[in-house]
């Protein structure tokens, strides 16, 4: 529902607390008067900008998560979880942020069932804040179309089909460590739109997923997804990688409506959630800033830096570049470079639809059997 509708359903004590917070409680004591005062107070764009400017860093981080999470309803646990992500050793607590959100009208108590209350974010207020985020930050990084750019939209799903087709036609042997032999890796990778080189066995390799230490970045994601979906079976005793019945059915019923690409994107969010807990916020910011035009990558990094901590050997910058690289491979965005070497990015239309249409906050982390997030040698 929209802000005015939620005000109408709110009890008068809630309205009085909101009016007291905004300093407009003296204007009226009736419910209709309070609603009118609150609508007037938050109606203008300049007032909303003033609200944004007055927030502490923790409060702003809490608001970002409320606005970027497209779900309609939230449990108290959901909101406290967002509060825990927002606080950073300051005096504010997750409970403080929840109470502040109620007083500011960012959230309203709504549906009650099974001994718990679900909360709702006003949809029009959410959209107004998102437009304000874009207005405040987008102008700082806009750029003209770069001299060269890469766009892999739709290619990962097509290469998944090529991988399954290869397994249907040839026997694929596995090493004792469970990896495809390098010679056959090369044969598989040559069938793809985006060709990669097999991983060299020497030195450290760091990444996220079951087979990251054995396969290059893009193929590693594709392979782990196929394993997760049950399209492929690793027959360890026989040392063979097989196509499952589900994988065979996928070949015969392959479609190009983008659904597989969308599911690959959701899988990637879940795969990367452990090392980058708030990856959904980072991707939502990228989508907000880089839709409809080219945007400087370094300016995006400034905006999302608070959401990227170090992880093992990876700095925040390393993780940011890893996210951009995988967004390119997933077809979410195109990445380019100017003649002076400056990196820019732009969301694809399909990528924007997936990112804006998928919450990204509610999907749980993958089970351990699909996930081995640790450095490998």
Secondary structure, 3 states (H helix, E strand, C coil): CCHHHHHHHCCHHHHHHHHHHHCCHHHCCCHHHHHHHHHHHCCCHHHHHHHHHCCCHHHHHHHHHHHHCCCCEEEHHHHHHHHHHHCCCCCCCHHHHHHHHHHHCCCEEEEEECCEEEEECCHHHHHHHHHHHHHHHHHHCEECCCCEEECCCCHHHHHHHHHHHHHHHCCEEECCCCCECHHHHHHHHHCCCCCCCCCCCCCCECCCCCCCCCCCHHHHHHHHHHHHHCCEEEECCCCEEEECHHHHHHHHCCCCCCHHHHHHHHHHHHHHCCCCCCHHHHHHHHHHHCCCCEEEHHHHHHHHHHHCCCECCECHHHHHHHHHHHHHHCCCEEEEECCCCCEEEEECHHHHHHHHHCCCCCCCCCCHHHCCCCCEC
